[in-house]
């Protein structure tokens, strides 16, 4: 039983770390897309993919009842809860 809890804690920590990495990457890509001059080749699919990955990981963290002070739920408007 102890090994299972240790393994779960390890995967939970990895999930929270991945959420933070995706959030930072999403914000960076969003700033680049907002600052770029709109052209015919401009495509926001990278930003949308990162947003979808963030939403998926965030919902998994909520399902697992994880808590973190570094995750910003305000980035996604339809998540109205606080993730503290």
PDB file of N, CA, C and O in Angstrom, chain B, residues numbered from 101:
ATOM      1  N   UNK B 101       0.819  -1.186   0.000  1.00  0.00           N
ATOM      2  CA  UNK B 101       0.000   0.000   0.000  1.00  0.00           C
ATOM      3  C   UNK B 101       0.870   1.260   0.000  1.00  0.00           C
ATOM      4  O   UNK B 101       0.568   2.227  -0.700  1.00  0.00           O
ATOM      5  N   UNK B 102       1.939   1.246   0.779  1.00  0.00           N
ATOM      6  CA  UNK B 102       2.833   2.396   0.857  1.00  0.00           C
ATOM      7  C   UNK B 102       3.464   2.689  -0.500  1.00  0.00           C
ATOM      8  O   UNK B 102       3.592   3.850  -0.889  1.00  0.00           O
ATOM      9  N   UNK B 103       3.859   1.640  -1.222  1.00  0.00           N
ATOM     10  CA  UNK B 103       4.480   1.819  -2.532  1.00  0.00           C
ATOM     11  C   UNK B 103       3.492   2.448  -3.513  1.00  0.00           C
ATOM     12  O   UNK B 103       3.873   3.270  -4.346  1.00  0.00           O
ATOM     13  N   UNK B 104       2.214   2.056  -3.408  1.00  0.00           N
ATOM     14  CA  UNK B 104       1.196   2.619  -4.282  1.00  0.00           C
ATOM     15  C   UNK B 104       1.015   4.116  -4.022  1.00  0.00           C
ATOM     16  O   UNK B 104       0.884   4.896  -4.966  1.00  0.00           O
ATOM     17  N   UNK B 105       1.007   4.517  -2.765  1.00  0.00           N
ATOM     18  CA  UNK B 105       0.868   5.935  -2.436  1.00  0.00           C
ATOM     19  C   UNK B 105       2.085   6.729  -2.898  1.00  0.00           C
ATOM     20  O   UNK B 105       1.954   7.854  -3.381  1.00  0.00           O
ATOM     21  N   UNK B 106       3.252   6.148  -2.749  1.00  0.00           N
ATOM     22  CA  UNK B 106       4.487   6.815  -3.193  1.00  0.00           C
ATOM     23  C   UNK B 106       4.477   6.995  -4.703  1.00  0.00           C
ATOM     24  O   UNK B 106       4.856   8.050  -5.212  1.00  0.00           O
ATOM     25  N   UNK B 107       4.043   5.961  -5.416  1.00  0.00           N
ATOM     26  CA  UNK B 107       3.975   6.027  -6.868  1.00  0.00           C
ATOM     27  C   UNK B 107       2.930   7.049  -7.317  1.00  0.00           C
ATOM     28  O   UNK B 107       3.166   7.810  -8.256  1.00  0.00           O
ATOM     29  N   UNK B 108       1.785   7.065  -6.653  1.00  0.00           N
ATOM     30  CA  UNK B 108       0.738   8.035  -6.984  1.00  0.00           C
ATOM     31  C   UNK B 108       1.238   9.457  -6.752  1.00  0.00           C
ATOM     32  O   UNK B 108       0.998  10.338  -7.578  1.00  0.00           O
ATOM     33  N   UNK B 109       1.922   9.689  -5.650  1.00  0.00           N
ATOM     34  CA  UNK B 109       2.451  11.017  -5.354  1.00  0.00           C
ATOM     35  C   UNK B 109       3.469  11.447  -6.404  1.00  0.00           C
ATOM     36  O   UNK B 109       3.523  12.614  -6.789  1.00  0.00           O
ATOM     37  N   UNK B 110       4.264  10.504  -6.855  1.00  0.00           N
ATOM     38  CA  UNK B 110       5.261  10.801  -7.887  1.00  0.00           C
ATOM     39  C   UNK B 110       4.581  11.215  -9.195  1.00  0.00           C
ATOM     40  O   UNK B 110       4.994  12.184  -9.832  1.00  0.00           O
ATOM     41  N   UNK B 111       3.545  10.484  -9.592  1.00  0.00           N
ATOM     42  CA  UNK B 111       2.835  10.813 -10.826  1.00  0.00           C
ATOM     43  C   UNK B 111       2.032  12.101 -10.674  1.00  0.00           C
ATOM     44  O   UNK B 111       1.907  12.858 -11.636  1.00  0.00           O
ATOM     45  N   UNK B 112       1.490  12.364  -9.499  1.00  0.00           N
ATOM     46  CA  UNK B 112       0.780  13.615  -9.270  1.00  0.00           C
ATOM     47  C   UNK B 112       1.726  14.808  -9.389  1.00  0.00           C
ATOM     48  O   UNK B 112       1.369  15.831  -9.974  1.00  0.00           O
ATOM     49  N   UNK B 113       2.917  14.677  -8.841  1.00  0.00           N
ATOM     50  CA  UNK B 113       3.910  15.750  -8.940  1.00  0.00           C
ATOM     51  C   UNK B 113       4.323  15.964 -10.392  1.00  0.00           C
ATOM     52  O   UNK B 113       4.509  17.099 -10.829  1.00  0.00           O
ATOM     53  N   UNK B 114       4.464  14.873 -11.134  1.00  0.00           N
ATOM     54  CA  UNK B 114       4.817  14.990 -12.555  1.00  0.00           C
ATOM     55  C   UNK B 114       3.696  15.671 -13.339  1.00  0.00           C
ATOM     56  O   UNK B 114       3.964  16.466 -14.240  1.00  0.00           O
ATOM     57  N   UNK B 115       2.443  15.362 -13.001  1.00  0.00           N
ATOM     58  CA  UNK B 115       1.308  15.994 -13.663  1.00  0.00           C
ATOM     59  C   UNK B 115       1.297  17.497 -13.400  1.00  0.00           C
ATOM     60  O   UNK B 115       1.102  18.281 -14.329  1.00  0.00           O
ATOM     61  N   UNK B 116       1.499  17.906 -12.169  1.00  0.00           N
ATOM     62  CA  UNK B 116       1.526  19.328 -11.846  1.00  0.00           C
ATOM     63  C   UNK B 116       2.680  20.045 -12.541  1.00  0.00           C
ATOM     64  O   UNK B 116       2.527  21.175 -13.003  1.00  0.00           O
ATOM     65  N   UNK B 117       3.833  19.384 -12.613  1.00  0.00           N
ATOM     66  CA  UNK B 117       4.980  19.978 -13.318  1.00  0.00           C
ATOM     67  C   UNK B 117       4.677  20.132 -14.809  1.00  0.00           C
ATOM     68  O   UNK B 117       5.025  21.148 -15.410  1.00  0.00           O
ATOM     69  N   UNK B 118       4.037  19.140 -15.402  1.00  0.00           N
ATOM     70  CA  UNK B 118       3.686  19.194 -16.824  1.00  0.00           C
ATOM     71  C   UNK B 118       2.664  20.297 -17.081  1.00  0.00           C
ATOM     72  O   UNK B 118       2.738  20.983 -18.100  1.00  0.00           O
ATOM     73  N   UNK B 119       1.722  20.471 -16.175  1.00  0.00           N
ATOM     74  CA  UNK B 119       0.738  21.542 -16.324  1.00  0.00           C
ATOM     75  C   UNK B 119       1.441  22.893 -16.340  1.00  0.00           C
ATOM     76  O   UNK B 119       1.106  23.754 -17.153  1.00  0.00           O
ATOM     77  N   UNK B 120       2.405  23.086 -15.454  1.00  0.00           N
ATOM     78  CA  UNK B 120       3.133  24.359 -15.413  1.00  0.00           C
ATOM     79  C   UNK B 120       3.937  24.590 -16.681  1.00  0.00           C
ATOM     80  O   UNK B 120       3.990  25.713 -17.183  1.00  0.00           O
ATOM     81  N   UNK B 121       4.566  23.542 -17.209  1.00  0.00           N
ATOM     82  CA  UNK B 121       5.343  23.673 -18.443  1.00  0.00           C
ATOM     83  C   UNK B 121       4.432  24.043 -19.606  1.00  0.00           C
ATOM     84  O   UNK B 121       4.747  24.943 -20.385  1.00  0.00           O
ATOM     85  N   UNK B 122       3.304  23.350 -19.722  1.00  0.00           N
ATOM     86  CA  UNK B 122       2.363  23.623 -20.809  1.00  0.00           C
ATOM     87  C   UNK B 122       1.789  25.031 -20.677  1.00  0.00           C
ATOM     88  O   UNK B 122       1.625  25.731 -21.676  1.00  0.00           O
ATOM     89  N   UNK B 123       1.484  25.446 -19.451  1.00  0.00           N
ATOM     90  CA  UNK B 123       0.943  26.795 -19.228  1.00  0.00           C
ATOM     91  C   UNK B 123       1.923  27.856 -19.692  1.00  0.00           C
ATOM     92  O   UNK B 123       1.541  28.801 -20.381  1.00  0.00           O
ATOM     93  N   UNK B 124       3.191  27.703 -19.316  1.00  0.00           N
ATOM     94  CA  UNK B 124       4.205  28.683 -19.719  1.00  0.00           C
ATOM     95  C   UNK B 124       4.395  28.699 -21.234  1.00  0.00           C
ATOM     96  O   UNK B 124       4.530  29.763 -21.839  1.00  0.00           O
ATOM     97  N   UNK B 125       4.405  27.518 -21.839  1.00  0.00           N
ATOM     98  CA  UNK B 125       4.559  27.436 -23.294  1.00  0.00           C
ATOM     99  C   UNK B 125       3.348  28.053 -23.996  1.00  0.00           C
ATOM    100  O   UNK B 125       3.494  28.751 -24.999  1.00  0.00           O
ATOM    101  N   UNK B 126       2.165  27.793 -23.466  1.00  0.00           N
ATOM    102  CA  UNK B 126       0.936  28.349 -24.035  1.00  0.00           C
ATOM    103  C   UNK B 126       0.957  29.874 -23.959  1.00  0.00           C
ATOM    104  O   UNK B 126       0.629  30.549 -24.935  1.00  0.00           O
ATOM    105  N   UNK B 127       1.340  30.419 -22.801  1.00  0.00           N
ATOM    106  CA  UNK B 127       1.404  31.871 -22.656  1.00  0.00           C
ATOM    107  C   UNK B 127       2.418  32.482 -23.613  1.00  0.00           C
ATOM    108  O   UNK B 127       2.161  33.523 -24.217  1.00  0.00           O
ATOM    109  N   UNK B 128       3.579  31.828 -23.750  1.00  0.00           N
ATOM    110  CA  UNK B 128       4.607  32.338 -24.652  1.00  0.00           C
ATOM    111  C   UNK B 128       4.099  32.363 -26.097  1.00  0.00           C
ATOM    112  O   UNK B 128       4.266  33.360 -26.800  1.00  0.00           O
ATOM    113  N   UNK B 129       3.482  31.267 -26.535  1.00  0.00           N
ATOM    114  CA  UNK B 129       2.962  31.200 -27.905  1.00  0.00           C
ATOM    115  C   UNK B 129       1.832  32.203 -28.119  1.00  0.00           C
ATOM    116  O   UNK B 129       1.704  32.782 -29.197  1.00  0.00           O
ATOM    117  N   UNK B 130       1.011  32.405 -27.083  1.00  0.00           N
ATOM    118  CA  UNK B 130      -0.083  33.357 -27.187  1.00  0.00           C
ATOM    119  C   UNK B 130       0.457  34.777 -27.326  1.00  0.00           C
ATOM    120  O   UNK B 130      -0.074  35.563 -28.111  1.00  0.00           O
ATOM    121  N   UNK B 131       1.506  35.118 -26.574  1.00  0.00           N
ATOM    122  CA  UNK B 131       2.118  36.447 -26.693  1.00  0.00           C
ATOM    123  C   UNK B 131       2.727  36.633 -28.075  1.00  0.00           C
ATOM    124  O   UNK B 131       2.613  37.707 -28.665  1.00  0.00           O
ATOM    125  N   UNK B 132       3.367  35.604 -28.588  1.00  0.00           N
ATOM    126  CA  UNK B 132       3.963  35.699 -29.927  1.00  0.00           C
ATOM    127  C   UNK B 132       2.878  35.892 -30.977  1.00  0.00           C
ATOM    128  O   UNK B 132       3.020  36.718 -31.878  1.00  0.00           O
ATOM    129  N   UNK B 133       1.790  35.127 -30.861  1.00  0.00           N
ATOM    130  CA  UNK B 133       0.695  35.240 -31.822  1.00  0.00           C
ATOM    131  C   UNK B 133       0.030  36.610 -31.752  1.00  0.00           C
ATOM    132  O   UNK B 133      -0.378  37.152 -32.779  1.00  0.00           O
ATOM    133  N   UNK B 134      -0.084  37.175 -30.548  1.00  0.00           N
ATOM    134  CA  UNK B 134      -0.700  38.496 -30.396  1.00  0.00           C
ATOM    135  C   UNK B 134       0.208  39.612 -30.898  1.00  0.00           C
ATOM    136  O   UNK B 134      -0.272  40.635 -31.386  1.00  0.00           O
ATOM    137  N   UNK B 135       1.516  39.415 -30.780  1.00  0.00           N
ATOM    138  CA  UNK B 135       2.457  40.450 -31.183  1.00  0.00           C
ATOM    139  C   UNK B 135       2.788  40.387 -32.671  1.00  0.00           C
ATOM    140  O   UNK B 135       3.240  41.374 -33.252  1.00  0.00           O
ATOM    141  N   UNK B 136       2.565  39.241 -33.278  1.00  0.00           N
ATOM    142  CA  UNK B 136       2.927  39.071 -34.688  1.00  0.00           C
ATOM    143  C   UNK B 136       1.977  39.866 -35.581  1.00  0.00           C
ATOM    144  O   UNK B 136       0.806  40.073 -35.264  1.00  0.00           O
ATOM    145  N   UNK B 137       2.531  40.296 -36.701  1.00  0.00           N
ATOM    146  CA  UNK B 137       1.725  40.990 -37.699  1.00  0.00           C
ATOM    147  C   UNK B 137       0.858  39.949 -38.394  1.00  0.00           C
ATOM    148  O   UNK B 137       1.382  38.953 -38.893  1.00  0.00           O
ATOM    149  N   UNK B 138      -0.447  40.152 -38.440  1.00  0.00           N
ATOM    150  CA  UNK B 138      -1.307  39.163 -39.090  1.00  0.00           C
ATOM    151  C   UNK B 138      -0.992  39.040 -40.571  1.00  0.00           C
ATOM    152  O   UNK B 138      -0.924  40.036 -41.291  1.00  0.00           O
ATOM    153  N   UNK B 139      -0.805  37.829 -41.008  1.00  0.00           N
ATOM    154  CA  UNK B 139      -0.528  37.561 -42.420  1.00  0.00           C
ATOM    155  C   UNK B 139      -1.417  36.423 -42.885  1.00  0.00           C
ATOM    156  O   UNK B 139      -2.152  35.827 -42.098  1.00  0.00           O
ATOM    157  N   UNK B 140      -1.341  36.139 -44.149  1.00  0.00           N
ATOM    158  CA  UNK B 140      -2.125  35.033 -44.696  1.00  0.00           C
ATOM    159  C   UNK B 140      -1.645  33.706 -44.136  1.00  0.00           C
ATOM    160  O   UNK B 140      -2.412  32.744 -44.085  1.00  0.00           O
ATOM    161  N   UNK B 141      -0.361  33.637 -43.705  1.00  0.00           N
ATOM    162  CA  UNK B 141       0.192  32.379 -43.196  1.00  0.00           C
ATOM    163  C   UNK B 141       0.004  32.241 -41.689  1.00  0.00           C
ATOM    164  O   UNK B 141       0.329  31.208 -41.104  1.00  0.00           O
ATOM    165  N   UNK B 142      -0.515  33.276 -41.080  1.00  0.00           N
ATOM    166  CA  UNK B 142      -0.694  33.247 -39.634  1.00  0.00           C
ATOM    167  C   UNK B 142      -1.687  32.166 -39.243  1.00  0.00           C
ATOM    168  O   UNK B 142      -2.813  32.127 -39.739  1.00  0.00           O
ATOM    169  N   UNK B 143      -1.255  31.295 -38.352  1.00  0.00           N
ATOM    170  CA  UNK B 143      -2.103  30.190 -37.924  1.00  0.00           C
ATOM    171  C   UNK B 143      -1.988  30.051 -36.416  1.00  0.00           C
ATOM    172  O   UNK B 143      -0.886  29.945 -35.877  1.00  0.00           O
ATOM    173  N   UNK B 144      -3.104  30.050 -35.750  1.00  0.00           N
ATOM    174  CA  UNK B 144      -3.087  29.950 -34.290  1.00  0.00           C
ATOM    175  C   UNK B 144      -3.309  28.521 -33.823  1.00  0.00           C
ATOM    176  O   UNK B 144      -3.710  28.302 -32.680  1.00  0.00           O
ATOM    177  N   UNK B 145      -3.059  27.558 -34.676  1.00  0.00           N
ATOM    178  CA  UNK B 145      -3.301  26.165 -34.283  1.00  0.00           C
ATOM    179  C   UNK B 145      -2.385  25.733 -33.147  1.00  0.00           C
ATOM    180  O   UNK B 145      -2.800  24.950 -32.293  1.00  0.00           O
ATOM    181  N   UNK B 146      -1.149  26.224 -33.116  1.00  0.00           N
ATOM    182  CA  UNK B 146      -0.235  25.877 -32.023  1.00  0.00           C
ATOM    183  C   UNK B 146      -0.781  26.354 -30.684  1.00  0.00           C
ATOM    184  O   UNK B 146      -0.703  25.641 -29.683  1.00  0.00           O
ATOM    185  N   UNK B 147      -1.329  27.553 -30.671  1.00  0.00           N
ATOM    186  CA  UNK B 147      -1.897  28.104 -29.440  1.00  0.00           C
ATOM    187  C   UNK B 147      -3.110  27.277 -29.025  1.00  0.00           C
ATOM    188  O   UNK B 147      -3.291  26.984 -27.844  1.00  0.00           O
ATOM    189  N   UNK B 148      -3.935  26.904 -29.992  1.00  0.00           N
ATOM    190  CA  UNK B 148      -5.129  26.117 -29.685  1.00  0.00           C
ATOM    191  C   UNK B 148      -4.769  24.722 -29.183  1.00  0.00           C
ATOM    192  O   UNK B 148      -5.441  24.191 -28.299  1.00  0.00           O
ATOM    193  N   UNK B 149      -3.720  24.126 -29.735  1.00  0.00           N
ATOM    194  CA  UNK B 149      -3.271  22.805 -29.286  1.00  0.00           C
ATOM    195  C   UNK B 149      -2.759  22.887 -27.850  1.00  0.00           C
ATOM    196  O   UNK B 149      -3.087  22.038 -27.021  1.00  0.00           O
ATOM    197  N   UNK B 150      -1.957  23.906 -27.559  1.00  0.00           N
ATOM    198  CA  UNK B 150      -1.443  24.074 -26.199  1.00  0.00           C
ATOM    199  C   UNK B 150      -2.579  24.334 -25.210  1.00  0.00           C
ATOM    200  O   UNK B 150      -2.551  23.831 -24.087  1.00  0.00           O
ATOM    201  N   UNK B 151      -3.573  25.113 -25.621  1.00  0.00           N
ATOM    202  CA  UNK B 151      -4.715  25.377 -24.752  1.00  0.00           C
ATOM    203  C   UNK B 151      -5.472  24.078 -24.468  1.00  0.00           C
ATOM    204  O   UNK B 151      -5.873  23.824 -23.332  1.00  0.00           O
ATOM    205  N   UNK B 152      -5.665  23.264 -25.498  1.00  0.00           N
ATOM    206  CA  UNK B 152      -6.371  21.987 -25.314  1.00  0.00           C
ATOM    207  C   UNK B 152      -5.590  21.049 -24.397  1.00  0.00           C
ATOM    208  O   UNK B 152      -6.178  20.374 -23.552  1.00  0.00           O
ATOM    209  N   UNK B 153      -4.267  21.005 -24.562  1.00  0.00           N
ATOM    210  CA  UNK B 153      -3.443  20.172 -23.675  1.00  0.00           C
ATOM    211  C   UNK B 153      -3.536  20.657 -22.239  1.00  0.00           C
ATOM    212  O   UNK B 153      -3.644  19.851 -21.314  1.00  0.00           O
ATOM    213  N   UNK B 154      -3.494  21.980 -22.047  1.00  0.00           N
ATOM    214  CA  UNK B 154      -3.603  22.547 -20.707  1.00  0.00           C
ATOM    215  C   UNK B 154      -4.952  22.200 -20.089  1.00  0.00           C
ATOM    216  O   UNK B 154      -5.018  21.794 -18.929  1.00  0.00           O
ATOM    217  N   UNK B 155      -6.022  22.358 -20.855  1.00  0.00           N
ATOM    218  CA  UNK B 155      -7.358  22.039 -20.352  1.00  0.00           C
ATOM    219  C   UNK B 155      -7.472  20.570 -19.954  1.00  0.00           C
ATOM    220  O   UNK B 155      -8.056  20.244 -18.920  1.00  0.00           O
ATOM    221  N   UNK B 156      -6.915  19.692 -20.775  1.00  0.00           N
ATOM    222  CA  UNK B 156      -6.967  18.263 -20.485  1.00  0.00           C
ATOM    223  C   UNK B 156      -6.207  17.929 -19.204  1.00  0.00           C
ATOM    224  O   UNK B 156      -6.727  17.219 -18.343  1.00  0.00           O
ATOM    225  N   UNK B 157      -4.989  18.433 -19.073  1.00  0.00           N
ATOM    226  CA  UNK B 157      -4.193  18.170 -17.883  1.00  0.00           C
ATOM    227  C   UNK B 157      -4.814  18.810 -16.645  1.00  0.00           C
ATOM    228  O   UNK B 157      -4.797  18.226 -15.562  1.00  0.00           O
ATOM    229  N   UNK B 158      -5.360  20.009 -16.812  1.00  0.00           N
ATOM    230  CA  UNK B 158      -5.997  20.693 -15.700  1.00  0.00           C
ATOM    231  C   UNK B 158      -7.206  19.910 -15.199  1.00  0.00           C
ATOM    232  O   UNK B 158      -7.399  19.763 -13.992  1.00  0.00           O
ATOM    233  N   UNK B 159      -8.021  19.408 -16.127  1.00  0.00           N
ATOM    234  CA  UNK B 159      -9.198  18.638 -15.711  1.00  0.00           C
ATOM    235  C   UNK B 159      -8.790  17.330 -15.038  1.00  0.00           C
ATOM    236  O   UNK B 159      -9.470  16.870 -14.120  1.00  0.00           O
ATOM    237  N   UNK B 160      -7.694  16.728 -15.481  1.00  0.00           N
ATOM    238  CA  UNK B 160      -7.198  15.509 -14.827  1.00  0.00           C
ATOM    239  C   UNK B 160      -6.723  15.812 -13.409  1.00  0.00           C
ATOM    240  O   UNK B 160      -6.954  15.023 -12.494  1.00  0.00           O
ATOM    241  N   UNK B 161      -6.065  16.944 -13.228  1.00  0.00           N
ATOM    242  CA  UNK B 161      -5.620  17.335 -11.886  1.00  0.00           C
ATOM    243  C   UNK B 161      -6.821  17.586 -10.981  1.00  0.00           C
ATOM    244  O   UNK B 161      -6.794  17.229  -9.803  1.00  0.00           O
ATOM    245  N   UNK B 162      -7.859  18.188 -11.514  1.00  0.00           N
ATOM    246  CA  UNK B 162      -9.079  18.402 -10.721  1.00  0.00           C
ATOM    247  C   UNK B 162      -9.716  17.071 -10.366  1.00  0.00           C
ATOM    248  O   UNK B 162     -10.187  16.890  -9.243  1.00  0.00           O
ATOM    249  N   UNK B 163      -9.738  16.142 -11.304  1.00  0.00           N
ATOM    250  CA  UNK B 163     -10.326  14.833 -11.054  1.00  0.00           C
ATOM    251  C   UNK B 163      -9.581  14.105  -9.933  1.00  0.00           C
ATOM    252  O   UNK B 163     -10.182  13.384  -9.136  1.00  0.00           O
ATOM    253  N   UNK B 164      -8.265  14.308  -9.888  1.00  0.00           N
ATOM    254  CA  UNK B 164      -7.431  13.678  -8.852  1.00  0.00           C
ATOM    255  C   UNK B 164      -7.419  14.471  -7.545  1.00  0.00           C
ATOM    256  O   UNK B 164      -6.803  14.047  -6.566  1.00  0.00           O
ATOM    257  N   UNK B 165      -8.094  15.615  -7.528  1.00  0.00           N
ATOM    258  CA  UNK B 165      -8.153  16.485  -6.349  1.00  0.00           C
ATOM    259  C   UNK B 165      -6.760  16.960  -5.927  1.00  0.00           C
ATOM    260  O   UNK B 165      -6.430  16.966  -4.741  1.00  0.00           O
ATOM    261  N   UNK B 166      -5.951  17.355  -6.908  1.00  0.00           N
ATOM    262  CA  UNK B 166      -4.614  17.876  -6.623  1.00  0.00           C
ATOM    263  C   UNK B 166      -4.696  19.367  -6.339  1.00  0.00           C
ATOM    264  O   UNK B 166      -5.600  20.051  -6.820  1.00  0.00           O
ATOM    265  N   UNK B 167      -3.765  19.858  -5.568  1.00  0.00           N
ATOM    266  CA  UNK B 167      -3.723  21.261  -5.212  1.00  0.00           C
ATOM    267  C   UNK B 167      -2.338  21.824  -5.506  1.00  0.00           C
ATOM    268  O   UNK B 167      -1.316  21.198  -5.225  1.00  0.00           O
ATOM    269  N   UNK B 168      -2.337  23.020  -6.078  1.00  0.00           N
ATOM    270  CA  UNK B 168      -1.083  23.686  -6.388  1.00  0.00           C
ATOM    271  C   UNK B 168      -1.310  25.193  -6.389  1.00  0.00           C
ATOM    272  O   UNK B 168      -2.331  25.671  -6.884  1.00  0.00           O
ATOM    273  N   UNK B 169      -0.368  25.930  -5.839  1.00  0.00           N
ATOM    274  CA  UNK B 169      -0.474  27.387  -5.832  1.00  0.00           C
ATOM    275  C   UNK B 169       0.115  27.990  -7.097  1.00  0.00           C
ATOM    276  O   UNK B 169      -0.014  29.195  -7.313  1.00  0.00           O
ATOM    277  N   UNK B 170       0.760  27.188  -7.940  1.00  0.00           N
ATOM    278  CA  UNK B 170       1.413  27.729  -9.115  1.00  0.00           C
ATOM    279  C   UNK B 170       0.571  27.615 -10.371  1.00  0.00           C
ATOM    280  O   UNK B 170       0.942  28.164 -11.408  1.00  0.00           O
ATOM    281  N   UNK B 171      -0.557  26.914 -10.303  1.00  0.00           N
ATOM    282  CA  UNK B 171      -1.403  26.769 -11.480  1.00  0.00           C
ATOM    283  C   UNK B 171      -2.418  27.894 -11.491  1.00  0.00           C
ATOM    284  O   UNK B 171      -3.075  28.165 -10.486  1.00  0.00           O
ATOM    285  N   UNK B 172      -2.540  28.546 -12.639  1.00  0.00           N
ATOM    286  CA  UNK B 172      -3.437  29.690 -12.758  1.00  0.00           C
ATOM    287  C   UNK B 172      -4.716  29.283 -13.480  1.00  0.00           C
ATOM    288  O   UNK B 172      -4.713  29.176 -14.707  1.00  0.00           O
ATOM    289  N   UNK B 173      -5.806  29.054 -12.755  1.00  0.00           N
ATOM    290  CA  UNK B 173      -7.041  28.642 -13.418  1.00  0.00           C
ATOM    291  C   UNK B 173      -7.689  29.768 -14.205  1.00  0.00           C
ATOM    292  O   UNK B 173      -8.526  29.504 -15.068  1.00  0.00           O
ATOM    293  N   UNK B 174      -7.328  31.014 -13.934  1.00  0.00           N
ATOM    294  CA  UNK B 174      -7.937  32.137 -14.628  1.00  0.00           C
ATOM    295  C   UNK B 174      -7.594  32.200 -16.102  1.00  0.00           C
ATOM    296  O   UNK B 174      -8.196  32.983 -16.837  1.00  0.00           O
ATOM    297  N   UNK B 175      -6.648  31.400 -16.554  1.00  0.00           N
ATOM    298  CA  UNK B 175      -6.297  31.402 -17.962  1.00  0.00           C
ATOM    299  C   UNK B 175      -7.423  30.849 -18.819  1.00  0.00           C
ATOM    300  O   UNK B 175      -7.547  31.192 -19.994  1.00  0.00           O
ATOM    301  N   UNK B 176      -8.234  29.999 -18.230  1.00  0.00           N
ATOM    302  CA  UNK B 176      -9.332  29.398 -18.965  1.00  0.00           C
ATOM    303  C   UNK B 176     -10.624  29.945 -18.381  1.00  0.00           C
ATOM    304  O   UNK B 176     -10.922  29.721 -17.208  1.00  0.00           O
ATOM    305  N   UNK B 177     -11.381  30.651 -19.183  1.00  0.00           N
ATOM    306  CA  UNK B 177     -12.517  31.390 -18.655  1.00  0.00           C
ATOM    307  C   UNK B 177     -13.635  30.497 -18.134  1.00  0.00           C
ATOM    308  O   UNK B 177     -14.340  30.898 -17.208  1.00  0.00           O
ATOM    309  N   UNK B 178     -13.825  29.304 -18.689  1.00  0.00           N
ATOM    310  CA  UNK B 178     -14.951  28.491 -18.256  1.00  0.00           C
ATOM    311  C   UNK B 178     -14.664  27.672 -17.002  1.00  0.00           C
ATOM    312  O   UNK B 178     -15.565  27.008 -16.492  1.00  0.00           O
ATOM    313  N   UNK B 179     -13.428  27.701 -16.490  1.00  0.00           N
ATOM    314  CA  UNK B 179     -13.146  27.095 -15.199  1.00  0.00           C
ATOM    315  C   UNK B 179     -13.306  28.191 -14.156  1.00  0.00           C
ATOM    316  O   UNK B 179     -12.468  29.087 -14.063  1.00  0.00           O
ATOM    317  N   UNK B 180     -14.365  28.126 -13.379  1.00  0.00           N
ATOM    318  CA  UNK B 180     -14.640  29.206 -12.437  1.00  0.00           C
ATOM    319  C   UNK B 180     -14.211  28.874 -11.033  1.00  0.00           C
ATOM    320  O   UNK B 180     -14.282  29.729 -10.149  1.00  0.00           O
ATOM    321  N   UNK B 181     -13.766  27.651 -10.801  1.00  0.00           N
ATOM    322  CA  UNK B 181     -13.350  27.274  -9.454  1.00  0.00           C
ATOM    323  C   UNK B 181     -11.957  27.827  -9.161  1.00  0.00           C
ATOM    324  O   UNK B 181     -11.273  28.320 -10.058  1.00  0.00           O
ATOM    325  N   UNK B 182     -11.553  27.741  -7.916  1.00  0.00           N
ATOM    326  CA  UNK B 182     -10.198  28.127  -7.551  1.00  0.00           C
ATOM    327  C   UNK B 182      -9.408  26.868  -7.317  1.00  0.00           C
ATOM    328  O   UNK B 182      -9.889  25.945  -6.659  1.00  0.00           O
ATOM    329  N   UNK B 183      -8.224  26.812  -7.834  1.00  0.00           N
ATOM    330  CA  UNK B 183      -7.392  25.625  -7.777  1.00  0.00           C
ATOM    331  C   UNK B 183      -6.231  25.919  -6.844  1.00  0.00           C
ATOM    332  O   UNK B 183      -5.097  26.080  -7.296  1.00  0.00           O
ATOM    333  N   UNK B 184      -6.503  25.992  -5.541  1.00  0.00           N
ATOM    334  CA  UNK B 184      -5.485  26.332  -4.548  1.00  0.00           C
ATOM    335  C   UNK B 184      -5.099  25.136  -3.756  1.00  0.00           C
ATOM    336  O   UNK B 184      -4.251  25.230  -2.869  1.00  0.00           O
TER     337      UNK B 184
END
